[in-house]
Amino acid sequence: MRPSLHHRIPSAVLLAIASVAAQAQAAQPTPELLWETSGFSAPESIVLDAQRGQYYVSNMATRGEGATPGDGFISRVAPDGTIIELKWITGLENPKGLSLANGRLYVGDDDALVEIDLDAGTVIARHAPEDGGPGQFNDSTADAAGNVYVFSSRLDTIYRLSGGTFAPWVKVDTQVTGKFNGLRADGERLLAGSWRVPAPDGEQPGHLTTFDLADGRMDRIGSAPIGHIDGIEPDGQGGWIITDFTPGRLLHVAPDGEVATLLTLSIGTADIHYRPDQQLLLLPRLRDDMLQAWRWAPAPRSSE
């Protein structure tokens, strides 16, 4: 009897072939640049106000040693990228992650979670940790119920603003997860992306941690390190679009944690916003003082 194909080809080769086939199925299309707008000052985050037909962009302005205190601001931007009002909200420190909920704009800043009245265009509250110290907040996100979340890198704690009360929600063991930069409420989970994670040989790039919104139970997506995670956005098909800030990579993470590189730009790819209905990806380029719009949609998921 003639031996079967599987008997003639070593199993290791078959596994390699299967791996290549799986990667081919998971291949993602390359984003197409639509437009870019310059004139910002270290733009870090962008969010859509669908009701008013405009975007808000946070600008850190000067940062690091020698930075000018209070020169951070929020811009209003039209759907085509035109800057409507460069310095709409001023007097912030290093405004970063933006989220919309309860008719308010929330901003993760160095000292507090800043709450802005959209109609009045004014800061109406600053939510700080209970000990009176700075929050050292970065990203912010809101769930479907209108609860807003931020992570304090000083206190290694996720805070939640719920029903007007700002309080600790989950104390995080950052020796396991690393300190979080990106946050994103997605369905019944809070996704948290770390910058780096302690490891026996020093440190590893960050990964995606999840917290159940109902009880705070922690889990993880995938097992491999991902990068210096900044922006996290659902792709509309169960996966996520991630920015890896330092090497400037735009990544796609599948539901099982498999990572694919979509683009490699430059250091400073920051906190993105994705509109699945328009296949539109908005990307602040922090070090280049610009905002870019890209056309992209994830590859269809295999039915197998």
N, C-alpha and C positions, 0 to 999 in steps of 0.2 A: 504493500500500500504506500502511496506517495505521502510523505509527511505533510501535515498541515502547515500553513503559513506561520502560525504561532509557534510551532515546534522549531521552525528554521530560523526565526528571528529572536535574538535574546530579549528577555523581558525588559531589561533596562532600556533597550532601544525603543521598544513599544511604549514604555512610559514616557520617554522623551518625545516621541511622535505625538502622543496624546496631550502632553503638556503644550507643545507648539500649537496643536489644533485648538486647545482651549484658549490660549492666548490670542489666536487669530479671531476666535469668536468674540473675545472681549475687547478687540481693538476698537479704539474710540476715534471719531473723526477729529480733524484739526480745526480749531476755531478760526473764523474768518474775521479780520478786523474791519469794522464798519466806520468808526470815526473816533477821534480823540480830541480832547479839549485841554489846553494848557491854561496856566494862570492861577492854579491853586497853590497852597503852601503846605506841603507835606500832607496830602489827603490820605486819610486812613480808612474811612468807612463810608458806605453809601446805602441809603434805604429809600424805597418808593413810597410816596404818599399818593395812593391811587385816587383818593377823594379830591385832592387838589391838583392832580395831574402834574406832579413835580417830584424831583428827588432832593434829598438832603445829603450833603457831603460834609464830613467832619475834617477840619484842618488842624493839625497839631502845631503848625507854624514853627517857631524855633524850638529846639528840643535838645536834651542832653546838657552837658556842662556849658555854662554861659548862656543858657536859654533865657529869653525875656519872660518874666512871670506874667500870666494872664493874657498872652497874645493869641491864644487858640480861638477858633471861631467855626461857625457852621455856615455853609453856603446853600443857596437854593438854586437848583439847576433844572432846566427844561428837558423834556423827553429827547430832544435832538442833541443834547449836550451843551446848549447855550447857557452860560451863567446868567441867571436872572438877578441874583443879588449875592455878591461875593461874601460880604460880611454881614449876614443876616442876624446871627446871634454872636456876640463877642464876649470877652472877659472870661474865657475858659482857659484851663491850664494846657493840657494835652488831650483834647477830646478825641476819643477813639470810637469804640463800637456804638452803633445807633440801632434803636428799635422803636417801633410805633405800637402803642396800645392805649386804650381808654381815652382816645382823642389827644394824646400827649406824645411828644418826642422825648425819648430817654437816651442819655449820653453817658457812657462810661468814661470818667475822667480820673485824674490822679487823686483828687481829694474825695470825690463823692460821685454818686449816681445823680446826674443833673436831670431835672424834669422841666420840660419846656411846654408852655401853652402855645398851641399852633395858631390859634386865632389872634392872640395878642402879640405873639412873637417875642415873648419874654420868659426868663427863667422864673419859675414859681416855687421850686423846692430843690434842695440839695440833700440827698440822703447819704449819711456817713455812718461808719461803724459805731456801735454803742460806746466804745471806749474813747471816742472823740478824736482818734487818730485818722490819718488819711487812709482811704480805702485801697489806694493803688489798684484801681479798677481798669480793665481794658475793654473787652467786648461786653455788649449787653444783648439780651434777647428776650422776647415775650412769647408766652404760650397762648393757646387758643382761648384760655379763660381770662387773659389780660394780666397774668402774673409776669413780673419782670425779674430777670436773673442777671447777676454780675458775680465775678469771682474776685476776691481780695487776695492779691499775691502777698500782702504783708501778713495776713491772718490765716492763709490757706483755707479759706472758707467761701462757699457759695452763699451769697445773700439773695433773698427774695423779697420783692416789694409786692405785697398782696393785700388788697382791701385798704390801702393807705398805710399799712404797717411794714416797715423795713426791718428785717431781722435775719439772723443766721439761719440757713436752711440745711446745709450739709457741711460738716467739717471733713476736709479731704486729707488723706495720707499722701502727700506729694512725693514721698520716697518711693511710692508705687506708681503714681500717675504722672509725676512731674507737675510743675505749675502751669495752669491753663492760660492760654492766650485767647483762642477762639471759643465762642459758645454759640449753640444754635438749638432752640426748641424745635423738635421735629416729631409731630404726632404725640405719642405718650412718653417720649424720652427727651432728655436734655443731653445733647452731644457736647463734649468738652475736648478741645484739642490742645495738647501741651506743646511746649517749645522744645524741651529736652527732658529726659527721664534718667534718674540715677541708675547706674549699672555697676556690676563688679569691677569692670575695667575702666571706669570713669563715668561715662554717660552715653546714652543713645538718643537719636532723634525722637521727637514726640510721637504720640499715637492718639487715637480717638477713644476716649472713655465715655460711657453712657450712664445716665442716672434716670431711674424710673421716676416720672413726675408725681406718681401717687405716693410712693414711699421712700424715694431717695436711694433705692437699691442700685449698687454700682455693677457695671459690666464693662466689656471692652469689645470693640469691633476689630476683628482680625488679630493677628499675633505679631506681625512684623512692624518695626518702626516705620514712620511715614516721613517726618520732616519737622521743620519749624512751623507748626501749624498756626495760621492766622485766620483767614476766612473759611467758613463752613456753610455750604448751601446745598439743600436737597436738589437732586437733578430731575425730580418729577417721576422717576421710575424706580425708586427705592435705594439709589446710590447717592453719592455726594460729590460736589465740586469743592476742592480744597486748595488753598494757596499755601505754598511753602516759601515763607518770606525771604530767607537769606539767600538761597540760590535762585530765587525768582521763578520758581516752577508753579505752573497751574496743573493740578492733578485731578484725576477722577478716581474715586474710591468706590468699588462695588460693594453690594450688601455683605459679601463674605470677607471684605477687607482687602481684596486684591486692588493694587494701585497701578494706574497707568498715567504716564506723563502726557499732558495735552500740549503744553507750551513750556519753553524755558525762556524767560525774559531777562530781567536783571533784579538785583536785590531791591526789595521794597514792594513786591506784589502783596497787597494788603487785603482788607476785608470786603469781599465781593458781594454782589447782589445778582440773583438769577431769576429771570422771568420765563418759566417753561412755556407759557402760552405764546410767547413771542420768540422763543429760542434766543433770548437776549441776555448776555452776560456783561454786567458792568463791573469794571476793575479799576480801583484807584491804584496809581503807581506812586507810592509815597516819596521815593527818592527822586522821581522825575517830575513831580509837581503837576501831574496830569491825570485825567480820567479817560479810560478807554471803554469802548463798547465793542463787543465781539458777538458774532452770530455762531451759535453752537447748540447742538442737541445730542443727547447720548445715543449711542448705538442701541438698537432694539435688543432687549434681553432674550437670551436663548430660552426656548420652552423646555429644554431638557434640564 
